[in-house]
């Protein structure tokens, strides 16, 4: 029973780690596209957003992406519950891996990120894809959803700007531990590689948090 439980947990950790690292790759792509909105014209952003929403390969990738989100969230919750059940009593003296805010509050940051994701999807993705709540703009004689104007309008509201930045700071905390934990779950835990992975984890979390956060700040103060 204990052995099968451990094997099951290791399998879930492996799948969750692979899904999480896949999602980090998507975040870099998403950030790169979002930064286009800072150009003098939002045409490039609107064209890129249109391509992401209509290209058949991207649409297949979209299904994989949502599957990755679903797997990462569900397995994360299952593993957290299993950990709580396996360790009903707290250690009297906990090591850094248990007391670090990056690891200790992973489930809390995950819940906040999920709530932000639902709001974010409702504001942009579902509005453009299903509800037709986005105006159109002509670019080189072709109609595109003017998502750039929607983004600019949203980031003129201080509450939206603050909420967005706070969400990505929390995401940075989540990624700082999650990135290195993902590699560990994939078996890449070695004295030679671990220091590099930890440094890369810090870099990834900072770049993504700052990269996404700078967008609303530039728009709001410009």
DRENDREN-539165 format. One record per atom (N, C-alpha, C): residue in one letter; atom name; x, y negated, z. Coordinates in nm, 3 decimals. Layout:
<voros>
  resn  name       px       py       pz
     a    CA        X        Y        Z
...
</voros>
This chain:
<voros>
  resn  name       px       py       pz
     x     N    0.084    0.121    0.000
     x    CA    0.000    0.000    0.000
     x     C    0.087   -0.125    0.000
     x     N    0.187   -0.128    0.093
     x    CA    0.276   -0.244    0.103
     x     C    0.359   -0.260   -0.023
     x     N    0.405   -0.143   -0.078
     x    CA    0.487   -0.149   -0.198
     x     C    0.407   -0.199   -0.317
     x     N    0.284   -0.145   -0.333
     x    CA    0.199   -0.189   -0.444
     x     C    0.162   -0.335   -0.431
     x     N    0.140   -0.380   -0.308
     x    CA    0.109   -0.522   -0.283
     x     C    0.225   -0.610   -0.327
     x     N    0.350   -0.567   -0.290
     x    CA    0.469   -0.643   -0.327
     x     C    0.486   -0.648   -0.477
     x     N    0.469   -0.531   -0.544
     x    CA    0.482   -0.527   -0.689
     x     C    0.378   -0.615   -0.757
     x     N    0.255   -0.612   -0.704
     x    CA    0.149   -0.694   -0.759
     x     C    0.182   -0.841   -0.743
     x     N    0.235   -0.879   -0.628
     x    CA    0.271   -1.018   -0.603
     x     C    0.385   -1.062   -0.695
     x     N    0.483   -0.974   -0.716
     x    CA    0.595   -1.007   -0.804
     x     C    0.548   -1.027   -0.947
     x     N    0.454   -0.943   -0.990
     x    CA    0.400   -0.958   -1.126
     x     C    0.327   -1.090   -1.141
     x     N    0.247   -1.124   -1.041
     x    CA    0.174   -1.252   -1.045
     x     C    0.271   -1.369   -1.046
     x     N    0.377   -1.359   -0.964
     x    CA    0.477   -1.467   -0.959
     x     C    0.546   -1.482   -1.094
     x     N    0.575   -1.370   -1.160
     x    CA    0.640   -1.374   -1.289
     x     C    0.551   -1.442   -1.392
     x     N    0.425   -1.399   -1.399
     x    CA    0.331   -1.457   -1.496
     x     C    0.306   -1.604   -1.465
     x     N    0.290   -1.636   -1.337
     x    CA    0.267   -1.774   -1.296
     x     C    0.386   -1.862   -1.331
     x     N    0.507   -1.810   -1.309
     x    CA    0.629   -1.886   -1.339
     x     C    0.641   -1.911   -1.489
     x     N    0.615   -1.810   -1.570
     x    CA    0.623   -1.824   -1.715
     x     C    0.522   -1.926   -1.764
     x     N    0.399   -1.921   -1.710
     x    CA    0.295   -2.016   -1.748
     x     C    0.334   -2.158   -1.704
     x     N    0.391   -2.169   -1.584
     x    CA    0.431   -2.300   -1.533
     x     C    0.541   -2.364   -1.616
     x     N    0.642   -2.286   -1.655
     x    CA    0.752   -2.338   -1.738
     x     C    0.700   -2.376   -1.877
     x     N    0.604   -2.301   -1.926
     x    CA    0.540   -2.333   -2.054
     x     C    0.467   -2.467   -2.045
     x     N    0.399   -2.491   -1.934
     x    CA    0.326   -2.616   -1.914
     x     C    0.422   -2.734   -1.902
     x     N    0.539   -2.713   -1.843
     x    CA    0.638   -2.821   -1.832
     x     C    0.684   -2.863   -1.972
     x     N    0.702   -2.765   -2.061
     x    CA    0.738   -2.796   -2.199
     x     C    0.630   -2.882   -2.264
     x     N    0.505   -2.845   -2.241
     x    CA    0.394   -2.924   -2.295
     x     C    0.396   -3.066   -2.240
     x     N    0.428   -3.082   -2.112
     x    CA    0.430   -3.215   -2.051
     x     C    0.531   -3.307   -2.120
     x     N    0.644   -3.253   -2.159
     x    CA    0.743   -3.335   -2.230
     x     C    0.691   -3.378   -2.367
     x     N    0.623   -3.287   -2.436
     x    CA    0.563   -3.323   -2.566
     x     C    0.456   -3.429   -2.547
     x     N    0.371   -3.409   -2.447
     x    CA    0.262   -3.501   -2.418
     x     C    0.317   -3.639   -2.380
     x     N    0.423   -3.642   -2.302
     x    CA    0.484   -3.769   -2.262
     x     C    0.540   -3.842   -2.384
     x     N    0.605   -3.768   -2.472
     x    CA    0.661   -3.828   -2.592
     x     C    0.555   -3.894   -2.679
     x     N    0.440   -3.827   -2.693
     x    CA    0.330   -3.885   -2.770
     x     C    0.272   -4.006   -2.698
     x     N    0.255   -3.996   -2.567
     x    CA    0.198   -4.109   -2.491
     x     C    0.284   -4.234   -2.498
     x     N    0.417   -4.216   -2.503
     x    CA    0.507   -4.331   -2.509
     x     C    0.488   -4.411   -2.639
     x     N    0.430   -4.347   -2.741
     x    CA    0.405   -4.417   -2.867
     x     C    0.306   -4.533   -2.850
     x     N    0.224   -4.526   -2.745
     x    CA    0.124   -4.631   -2.723
     x     C    0.190   -4.763   -2.684
     x     N    0.318   -4.758   -2.645
     x    CA    0.390   -4.879   -2.607
     x     C    0.446   -4.955   -2.727
     x     N    0.437   -4.895   -2.846
     x    CA    0.483   -4.965   -2.966
     x     C    0.392   -5.084   -2.995
     x     N    0.440   -5.182   -3.073
     x    CA    0.358   -5.300   -3.103
     x     C    0.222   -5.266   -3.163
     x     N    0.215   -5.158   -3.240
     x    CA    0.088   -5.111   -3.296
     x     C    0.058   -4.972   -3.241
     x     N   -0.070   -4.944   -3.216
     x    CA   -0.108   -4.813   -3.165
     x     C   -0.135   -4.713   -3.277
     x     N   -0.105   -4.751   -3.402
     x    CA   -0.133   -4.663   -3.515
     x     C   -0.059   -4.530   -3.502
     x     N    0.069   -4.534   -3.467
     x    CA    0.148   -4.411   -3.454
     x     C    0.089   -4.319   -3.347
     x     N    0.045   -4.379   -3.236
     x    CA   -0.016   -4.301   -3.128
     x     C   -0.146   -4.237   -3.176
     x     N   -0.229   -4.313   -3.246
     x    CA   -0.358   -4.261   -3.294
     x     C   -0.337   -4.150   -3.397
     x     N   -0.237   -4.166   -3.485
     x    CA   -0.209   -4.063   -3.585
     x     C   -0.159   -3.936   -3.517
     x     N   -0.069   -3.952   -3.419
     x    CA   -0.017   -3.836   -3.347
     x     C   -0.128   -3.765   -3.269
     x     N   -0.215   -3.842   -3.205
     x    CA   -0.327   -3.784   -3.130
     x     C   -0.423   -3.711   -3.223
     x     N   -0.445   -3.769   -3.342
     x    CA   -0.532   -3.706   -3.442
     x     C   -0.471   -3.573   -3.490
     x     N   -0.341   -3.574   -3.514
     x    CA   -0.272   -3.452   -3.557
     x     C   -0.283   -3.344   -3.451
     x     N   -0.264   -3.383   -3.324
     x    CA   -0.271   -3.286   -3.214
     x     C   -0.412   -3.229   -3.199
     x     N   -0.512   -3.308   -3.241
     x    CA   -0.649   -3.263   -3.223
     x     C   -0.709   -3.191   -3.342
     x     N   -0.641   -3.194   -3.458
     x    CA   -0.700   -3.136   -3.579
     x     C   -0.615   -3.028   -3.646
     x     N   -0.484   -3.030   -3.626
     x    CA   -0.398   -2.931   -3.690
     x     C   -0.431   -2.791   -3.639
     x     N   -0.444   -2.697   -3.732
     x    CA   -0.487   -2.562   -3.696
     x     C   -0.389   -2.493   -3.602
     x     N   -0.258   -2.514   -3.624
     x    CA   -0.159   -2.453   -3.535
     x     C   -0.167   -2.512   -3.395
     x     N   -0.191   -2.644   -3.389
     x    CA   -0.204   -2.709   -3.259
     x     C   -0.330   -2.661   -3.189
     x     N   -0.435   -2.635   -3.267
     x    CA   -0.561   -2.587   -3.206
     x     C   -0.541   -2.448   -3.145
     x     N   -0.460   -2.366   -3.212
     x    CA   -0.427   -2.235   -3.154
     x     C   -0.345   -2.254   -3.028
     x     N   -0.247   -2.344   -3.035
     x    CA   -0.164   -2.376   -2.920
     x     C   -0.250   -2.429   -2.805
     x     N   -0.354   -2.503   -2.839
     x    CA   -0.444   -2.560   -2.738
     x     C   -0.510   -2.450   -2.656
     x     N   -0.552   -2.343   -2.724
     x    CA   -0.611   -2.229   -2.654
     x     C   -0.508   -2.166   -2.560
     x     N   -0.385   -2.151   -2.610
     x    CA   -0.278   -2.096   -2.528
     x     C   -0.251   -2.187   -2.408
     x     N   -0.256   -2.318   -2.434
     x    CA   -0.231   -2.416   -2.327
     x     C   -0.335   -2.405   -2.216
     x     N   -0.463   -2.402   -2.256
     x    CA   -0.568   -2.389   -2.155
     x     C   -0.556   -2.256   -2.081
     x     N   -0.516   -2.152   -2.155
     x    CA   -0.493   -2.024   -2.090
     x     C   -0.380   -2.032   -1.989
     x     N   -0.275   -2.107   -2.026
     x    CA   -0.162   -2.126   -1.934
     x     C   -0.204   -2.198   -1.808
     x     N   -0.284   -2.305   -1.824
     x    CA   -0.335   -2.378   -1.709
     x     C   -0.416   -2.284   -1.619
     x     N   -0.506   -2.209   -1.682
     x    CA   -0.596   -2.122   -1.606
     x     C   -0.516   -2.017   -1.529
     x     N   -0.422   -1.953   -1.598
     x    CA   -0.341   -1.848   -1.533
     x     C   -0.259   -1.906   -1.419
     x     N   -0.195   -2.021   -1.445
     x    CA   -0.110   -2.082   -1.342
     x     C   -0.191   -2.119   -1.218
     x     N   -0.309   -2.175   -1.239
     x    CA   -0.393   -2.217   -1.126
     x     C   -0.447   -2.097   -1.049
     x     N   -0.505   -2.001   -1.122
     x    CA   -0.566   -1.885   -1.057
     x     C   -0.462   -1.801   -0.983
     x     N   -0.349   -1.774   -1.049
     x    CA   -0.246   -1.693   -0.983
     x     C   -0.185   -1.768   -0.866
     x     N   -0.173   -1.900   -0.879
     x    CA   -0.122   -1.980   -0.767
     x     C   -0.211   -1.968   -0.645
     x     N   -0.342   -1.976   -0.668
     x    CA   -0.437   -1.963   -0.557
     x     C   -0.433   -1.823   -0.496
     x     N   -0.428   -1.720   -0.583
     x    CA   -0.423   -1.583   -0.534
     x     C   -0.299   -1.559   -0.449
     x     N   -0.185   -1.605   -0.499
     x    CA   -0.059   -1.586   -0.426
     x     C   -0.059   -1.660   -0.293
     x     N   -0.119   -1.780   -0.292
     x    CA   -0.125   -1.856   -0.167
     x     C   -0.210   -1.784   -0.064
     x     N   -0.324   -1.731   -0.106
     x    CA   -0.411   -1.656   -0.015
     x     C   -0.340   -1.530    0.034
     x     N   -0.270   -1.461   -0.057
     x    CA   -0.196   -1.341   -0.017
     x     C   -0.087   -1.374    0.084
     x     N   -0.020   -1.486    0.065
     x    CA    0.084   -1.528    0.161
     x     C    0.024   -1.558    0.297
     x     N   -0.092   -1.626    0.297
     x    CA   -0.159   -1.655    0.425
     x     C   -0.200   -1.526    0.496
     x     N   -0.249   -1.429    0.418
     x    CA   -0.293   -1.302    0.477
     x     C   -0.174   -1.220    0.525
     x     N   -0.063   -1.228    0.454
     x    CA    0.055   -1.149    0.491
     x     C    0.129   -1.207    0.609
     x     N    0.114   -1.339    0.630
     x    CA    0.185   -1.406    0.740
     x     C    0.086   -1.486    0.823
     x     N   -0.002   -1.417    0.898
     x    CA   -0.101   -1.489    0.978
     x     C   -0.041   -1.574    1.088
     x     N    0.076   -1.534    1.137
     x    CA    0.142   -1.610    1.244
     x     C    0.262   -1.685    1.187
     x     N    0.271   -1.813    1.218
     x    CA    0.382   -1.895    1.171
     x     C    0.512   -1.855    1.242
     x     N    0.622   -1.871    1.170
     x    CA    0.750   -1.851    1.235
     x     C    0.771   -1.961    1.339
     x     N    0.831   -1.923    1.454
     x    CA    0.856   -2.023    1.557
     x     C    0.957   -2.126    1.509
     x     N    1.060   -2.078    1.440
     x    CA    1.160   -2.169    1.383
     x     C    1.166   -2.142    1.233
     x     N    1.126   -2.240    1.151
     x    CA    1.121   -2.219    1.008
     x     C    1.244   -2.280    0.942
     x     N    1.290   -2.214    0.835
     x    CA    1.402   -2.264    0.758
     x     C    1.358   -2.376    0.666
     x     N    1.456   -2.432    0.593
     x    CA    1.427   -2.544    0.504
     x     C    1.327   -2.505    0.396
     x     N    1.335   -2.380    0.348
     x    CA    1.244   -2.336    0.241
     x     C    1.099   -2.340    0.287
     x     N    1.076   -2.333    0.419
     x    CA    0.940   -2.337    0.469
     x     C    0.898   -2.476    0.513
     x     N    0.995   -2.558    0.549
     x    CA    0.961   -2.690    0.601
     x     C    0.975   -2.800    0.496
     x     N    1.044   -2.773    0.385
     x    CA    1.058   -2.873    0.280
     x     C    0.920   -2.914    0.228
     x     N    0.894   -3.044    0.217
     x    CA    0.764   -3.087    0.164
     x     C    0.741   -3.041    0.022
     x     N    0.850   -3.018   -0.054
     x    CA    0.836   -2.972   -0.191
     x     C    0.775   -2.833   -0.198
     x     N    0.806   -2.748   -0.100
     x    CA    0.753   -2.612   -0.100
     x     C    0.632   -2.597   -0.008
     x     N    0.636   -2.667    0.105
     x    CA    0.531   -2.651    0.206
     x     C    0.395   -2.698    0.156
     x     N    0.394   -2.802    0.071
     x    CA    0.268   -2.859    0.027
     x     C    0.238   -2.832   -0.120
     x     N    0.292   -2.722   -0.173
     x    CA    0.267   -2.689   -0.314
     x     C    0.118   -2.673   -0.343
     x     N    0.047   -2.605   -0.257
     x    CA   -0.096   -2.582   -0.281
     x     C   -0.174   -2.714   -0.273
     x     N   -0.131   -2.805   -0.183
     x    CA   -0.199   -2.933   -0.168
     x     C   -0.177   -3.022   -0.290
     x     N   -0.051   -3.027   -0.336
     x    CA   -0.023   -3.107   -0.455
     x     C   -0.093   -3.047   -0.577
     x     N   -0.104   -2.914   -0.582
     x    CA   -0.170   -2.848   -0.693
     x     C   -0.318   -2.887   -0.700
     x     N   -0.384   -2.893   -0.584
     x    CA   -0.526   -2.932   -0.580
     x     C   -0.544   -3.075   -0.629
     x     N   -0.456   -3.165   -0.585
     x    CA   -0.466   -3.306   -0.627
     x     C   -0.443   -3.317   -0.777
     x     N   -0.344   -3.244   -0.829
     x    CA   -0.316   -3.247   -0.973
     x     C   -0.434   -3.192   -1.052
     x     N   -0.498   -3.089   -1.001
     x    CA   -0.615   -3.032   -1.070
     x     C   -0.729   -3.132   -1.077
     x     N   -0.754   -3.203   -0.966
     x    CA   -0.860   -3.304   -0.964
     x     C   -0.828   -3.415   -1.064
     x     N   -0.702   -3.460   -1.066
     x    CA   -0.660   -3.561   -1.163
     x     C   -0.679   -3.512   -1.306
     x     N   -0.645   -3.385   -1.330
     x    CA   -0.656   -3.328   -1.464
     x     C   -0.800   -3.329   -1.512
     x     N   -0.893   -3.293   -1.424
     x    CA   -1.035   -3.292   -1.460
     x     C   -1.080   -3.434   -1.498
     x     N   -1.043   -3.532   -1.417
     x    CA   -1.079   -3.672   -1.445
     x     C   -1.015   -3.719   -1.575
     x     N   -0.888   -3.686   -1.593
     x    CA   -0.813   -3.727   -1.712
     x     C   -0.875   -3.667   -1.838
     x     N   -0.910   -3.539   -1.833
     x    CA   -0.972   -3.473   -1.948
     x     C   -1.108   -3.534   -1.980
     x     N   -1.184   -3.568   -1.877
     x    CA   -1.315   -3.629   -1.900
     x     C   -1.301   -3.768   -1.962
     x     N   -1.197   -3.841   -1.922
     x    CA   -1.175   -3.977   -1.972
     x     C   -1.129   -3.981   -2.117
     x     N   -1.053   -3.882   -2.158
     x    CA   -0.991   -3.888   -2.291
     x     C   -1.030   -3.770   -2.380
     x     N   -0.993   -3.649   -2.340
     x    CA   -1.009   -3.533   -2.428
     x     C   -1.157   -3.505   -2.461
     x     N   -1.239   -3.488   -2.358
     x    CA   -1.378   -3.453   -2.383
     x     C   -1.455   -3.568   -2.445
     x     N   -1.420   -3.690   -2.408
     x    CA   -1.487   -3.806   -2.464
     x     C   -1.465   -3.814   -2.616
     x     N   -1.342   -3.788   -2.659
     x    CA   -1.309   -3.795   -2.801
     x     C   -1.358   -3.673   -2.878
     x     N   -1.350   -3.555   -2.815
     x    CA   -1.376   -3.430   -2.887
     x     C   -1.524   -3.392   -2.891
     x     N   -1.597   -3.423   -2.784
     x    CA   -1.734   -3.374   -2.775
     x     C   -1.840   -3.482   -2.764
     x     N   -1.809   -3.593   -2.700
     x    CA   -1.913   -3.691   -2.669
     x     C   -1.915   -3.811   -2.763
     x     N   -1.816   -3.822   -2.851
     x    CA   -1.815   -3.932   -2.947
     x     C   -1.811   -4.069   -2.883
     x     N   -1.749   -4.080   -2.768
     x    CA   -1.746   -4.208   -2.697
     x     C   -1.625   -4.293   -2.728
     x     N   -1.558   -4.263   -2.840
     x    CA   -1.437   -4.338   -2.876
     x     C   -1.459   -4.405   -3.012
     x     N   -1.430   -4.533   -3.020
     x    CA   -1.444   -4.606   -3.147
     x     C   -1.344   -4.553   -3.249
     x     N   -1.375   -4.580   -3.378
     x    CA   -1.285   -4.540   -3.484
     x     C   -1.211   -4.660   -3.539
     x     N   -1.092   -4.634   -3.595
     x    CA   -1.011   -4.738   -3.657
     x     C   -0.959   -4.683   -3.790
     x     N   -0.950   -4.769   -3.890
     x    CA   -0.901   -4.727   -4.021
     x     C   -0.749   -4.748   -4.028
     x     N   -0.678   -4.643   -4.065
     x    CA   -0.533   -4.650   -4.083
     x     C   -0.501   -4.593   -4.220
     x     N   -0.449   -4.676   -4.308
     x    CA   -0.419   -4.635   -4.446
     x     C   -0.542   -4.575   -4.513
     x     N   -0.658   -4.635   -4.485
     x    CA   -0.782   -4.592   -4.549
     x     C   -0.846   -4.469   -4.491
     x     N   -0.792   -4.417   -4.381
     x    CA   -0.848   -4.298   -4.317
     x     C   -0.897   -4.331   -4.177
     x     N   -1.011   -4.273   -4.135
     x    CA   -1.064   -4.302   -4.001
     x     C   -0.995   -4.217   -3.894
     x     N   -0.963   -4.280   -3.784
     x    CA   -0.903   -4.211   -3.669
     x     C   -0.974   -4.258   -3.542
     x     N   -0.982   -4.168   -3.444
     x    CA   -1.029   -4.211   -3.312
     x     C   -0.929   -4.311   -3.256
     x     N   -0.980   -4.424   -3.209
     x    CA   -0.891   -4.528   -3.157
     x     C   -0.860   -4.502   -3.009
     x     N   -0.791   -4.392   -2.985
     x    CA   -0.755   -4.356   -2.848
     x     C   -0.655   -4.454   -2.790
     x     N   -0.577   -4.517   -2.878
     x    CA   -0.482   -4.618   -2.831
     x     C   -0.552   -4.733   -2.762
     x     N   -0.662   -4.781   -2.821
     x    CA   -0.738   -4.890   -2.760
     x     C   -0.799   -4.846   -2.628
     x     N   -0.842   -4.720   -2.621
     x    CA   -0.899   -4.667   -2.497
     x     C   -0.794   -4.663   -2.386
     x     N   -0.673   -4.619   -2.421
     x    CA   -0.564   -4.615   -2.322
     x     C   -0.529   -4.755   -2.274
     x     N   -0.518   -4.849   -2.368
     x    CA   -0.485   -4.987   -2.331
     x     C   -0.591   -5.047   -2.240
     x     N   -0.717   -5.015   -2.268
     x    CA   -0.826   -5.068   -2.186
     x     C   -0.823   -5.008   -2.045
     x     N   -0.798   -4.878   -2.037
     x    CA   -0.793   -4.811   -1.907
     x     C   -0.682   -4.869   -1.820
     x     N   -0.567   -4.895   -1.882
     x    CA   -0.452   -4.940   -1.805
     x     C   -0.450   -5.092   -1.782
     x     N   -0.562   -5.155   -1.811
     x    CA   -0.581   -5.293   -1.767
     x     C   -0.652   -5.298   -1.632
     x     N   -0.695   -5.181   -1.584
     x    CA   -0.766   -5.171   -1.455
     x     C   -0.667   -5.124   -1.349
     x     N   -0.645   -5.206   -1.247
     x    CA   -0.543   -5.178   -1.147
     x     C   -0.569   -5.048   -1.073
     x     N   -0.695   -5.016   -1.046
     x    CA   -0.728   -4.891   -0.977
     x     C   -0.688   -4.770   -1.058
     x     N   -0.712   -4.776   -1.188
     x    CA   -0.676   -4.666   -1.277
     x     C   -0.524   -4.653   -1.285
     x     N   -0.454   -4.766   -1.290
     x    CA   -0.308   -4.765   -1.296
     x     C   -0.249   -4.701   -1.171
     x     N   -0.297   -4.743   -1.055
     x    CA   -0.246   -4.689   -0.928
     x     C   -0.275   -4.539   -0.918
     x     N   -0.397   -4.500   -0.950
     x    CA   -0.432   -4.359   -0.943
     x     C   -0.348   -4.273   -1.035
     x     N   -0.321   -4.324   -1.155
     x    CA   -0.241   -4.252   -1.254
     x     C   -0.097   -4.234   -1.204
     x     N   -0.040   -4.341   -1.151
     x    CA    0.098   -4.335   -1.104
     x     C    0.110   -4.242   -0.983
     x     N    0.017   -4.254   -0.889
     x    CA    0.019   -4.167   -0.771
     x     C    0.009   -4.020   -0.813
     x     N   -0.077   -3.991   -0.910
     x    CA   -0.094   -3.854   -0.958
     x     C    0.036   -3.799   -1.015
     x     N    0.110   -3.882   -1.089
     x    CA    0.233   -3.831   -1.150
     x     C    0.350   -3.828   -1.051
     x     N    0.346   -3.909   -0.948
     x    CA    0.444   -3.895   -0.841
     x     C    0.422   -3.761   -0.770
     x     N    0.296   -3.729   -0.744
     x    CA    0.263   -3.601   -0.681
     x     C    0.301   -3.486   -0.773
     x     N    0.279   -3.504   -0.904
     x    CA    0.321   -3.401   -0.999
     x     C    0.472   -3.381   -0.993
     x     N    0.546   -3.491   -0.979
     x    CA    0.691   -3.481   -0.967
     x     C    0.731   -3.398   -0.847
     x     N    0.665   -3.419   -0.732
     x    CA    0.692   -3.338   -0.613
     x     C    0.662   -3.191   -0.641
     x     N    0.551   -3.166   -0.708
     x    CA    0.510   -3.030   -0.739
     x     C    0.612   -2.962   -0.831
     x     N    0.658   -3.035   -0.931
     x    CA    0.753   -2.979   -1.027
     x     C    0.891   -2.957   -0.967
     x     N    0.928   -3.042   -0.871
     x    CA    1.062   -3.031   -0.812
     x     C    1.085   -2.892   -0.754
     x     N    0.986   -2.843   -0.682
     x    CA    0.999   -2.708   -0.626
     x     C    0.957   -2.603   -0.729
     x     N    0.850   -2.633   -0.805
     x    CA    0.795   -2.535   -0.897
     x     C    0.891   -2.493   -1.007
     x     N    0.969   -2.589   -1.056
     x    CA    1.062   -2.560   -1.166
     x     C    1.167   -2.457   -1.122
     x     N    1.235   -2.484   -1.010
     x    CA    1.339   -2.391   -0.965
     x     C    1.279   -2.261   -0.915
     x     N    1.159   -2.269   -0.856
     x    CA    1.092   -2.148   -0.810
     x     C    1.054   -2.059   -0.927
     x     N    1.016   -2.123   -1.040
     x    CA    0.981   -2.047   -1.160
     x     C    1.099   -1.966   -1.212
     x     N    1.217   -2.026   -1.217
     x    CA    1.335   -1.954   -1.261
     x     C    1.371   -1.841   -1.165
     x     N    1.350   -1.866   -1.037
     x    CA    1.378   -1.762   -0.937
     x     C    1.284   -1.645   -0.956
     x     N    1.156   -1.673   -0.985
     x    CA    1.058   -1.567   -1.007
     x     C    1.090   -1.487   -1.133
     x     N    1.155   -1.552   -1.229
     x    CA    1.194   -1.484   -1.352
     x     C    1.324   -1.405   -1.336
     x     N    1.380   -1.406   -1.215
     x    CA    1.500   -1.329   -1.185
     x     C    1.629   -1.403   -1.207
     x     N    1.621   -1.533   -1.241
     x    CA    1.742   -1.611   -1.265
     x     C    1.786   -1.681   -1.137
     x     N    1.823   -1.599   -1.039
     x    CA    1.864   -1.651   -0.909
     x     C    2.005   -1.601   -0.881
     x     N    2.103   -1.684   -0.911
     x    CA    2.243   -1.643   -0.901
     x     C    2.324   -1.762   -0.850
     x     N    2.429   -1.732   -0.773
     x    CA    2.511   -1.839   -0.717
     x     C    2.571   -1.929   -0.825
     x     N    2.589   -1.874   -0.945
     x    CA    2.647   -1.950   -1.055
     x     C    2.545   -2.044   -1.118
     x     N    2.417   -1.998   -1.127
     x    CA    2.315   -2.075   -1.198
     x     C    2.226   -2.159   -1.108
     x     N    2.206   -2.114   -0.985
     x    CA    2.109   -2.180   -0.897
     x     C    2.137   -2.329   -0.874
     x     N    2.263   -2.371   -0.847
     x    CA    2.288   -2.515   -0.829
     x     C    2.251   -2.597   -0.953
     x     N    2.279   -2.542   -1.072
     x    CA    2.244   -2.610   -1.196
     x     C    2.093   -2.621   -1.211
     x     N    2.023   -2.511   -1.180
     x    CA    1.877   -2.510   -1.191
     x     C    1.815   -2.610   -1.094
     x     N    1.872   -2.619   -0.972
     x    CA    1.820   -2.715   -0.875
     x     C    1.840   -2.859   -0.922
     x     N    1.957   -2.886   -0.980
     x    CA    1.983   -3.020   -1.034
     x     C    1.891   -3.051   -1.151
     x     N    1.872   -2.951   -1.236
     x    CA    1.783   -2.967   -1.352
     x     C    1.640   -2.988   -1.305
     x     N    1.602   -2.920   -1.196
     x    CA    1.469   -2.935   -1.139
     x     C    1.445   -3.078   -1.094
     x     N    1.544   -3.137   -1.027
     x    CA    1.534   -3.277   -0.983
     x     C    1.523   -3.370   -1.103
     x     N    1.605   -3.344   -1.206
     x    CA    1.603   -3.428   -1.326
     x     C    1.469   -3.421   -1.397
     x     N    1.417   -3.300   -1.415
     x    CA    1.287   -3.281   -1.483
     x     C    1.175   -3.352   -1.409
     x     N    1.171   -3.336   -1.277
     x    CA    1.064   -3.397   -1.198
     x     C    1.070   -3.549   -1.204
     x     N    1.191   -3.606   -1.201
     x    CA    1.206   -3.751   -1.206
     x     C    1.172   -3.806   -1.345
     x     N    1.224   -3.740   -1.449
     x    CA    1.199   -3.787   -1.586
     x     C    1.051   -3.787   -1.619
     x     N    0.981   -3.680   -1.583
     x    CA    0.839   -3.672   -1.614
     x     C    0.757   -3.771   -1.531
     x     N    0.788   -3.782   -1.402
     x    CA    0.713   -3.875   -1.316
     x     C    0.735   -4.019   -1.361
     x     N    0.861   -4.056   -1.388
     x    CA    0.892   -4.192   -1.430
     x     C    0.842   -4.218   -1.572
     x     N    0.861   -4.120   -1.661
     x    CA    0.820   -4.137   -1.800
     x     C    0.672   -4.163   -1.815
     x     N    0.590   -4.087   -1.743
     x    CA    0.445   -4.108   -1.749
     x     C    0.404   -4.236   -1.675
     x     N    0.469   -4.265   -1.562
     x    CA    0.431   -4.380   -1.480
     x     C    0.465   -4.513   -1.545
     x     N    0.569   -4.514   -1.627
     x    CA    0.612   -4.642   -1.687
     x     C    0.509   -4.691   -1.789
     x     N    0.430   -4.601   -1.846
     x    CA    0.333   -4.639   -1.948
     x     C    0.227   -4.733   -1.891
     x     N    0.154   -4.698   -1.785
     x    CA    0.056   -4.792   -1.732
     x     C    0.116   -4.920   -1.678
     x     N    0.238   -4.912   -1.624
     x    CA    0.302   -5.033   -1.570
     x     C    0.333   -5.133   -1.681
     x     N    0.390   -5.084   -1.791
     x    CA    0.423   -5.172   -1.903
     x     C    0.296   -5.233   -1.961
     x     N    0.191   -5.153   -1.977
     x    CA    0.066   -5.203   -2.034
     x     C    0.000   -5.305   -1.942
     x     N   -0.003   -5.274   -1.814
     x    CA   -0.072   -5.363   -1.720
     x     C   -0.003   -5.498   -1.707
     x     N    0.130   -5.498   -1.706
     x    CA    0.204   -5.622   -1.685
     x     C    0.247   -5.691   -1.814
     x     N    0.207   -5.638   -1.927
     x    CA    0.244   -5.702   -2.054
     x     C    0.138   -5.803   -2.098
</voros>
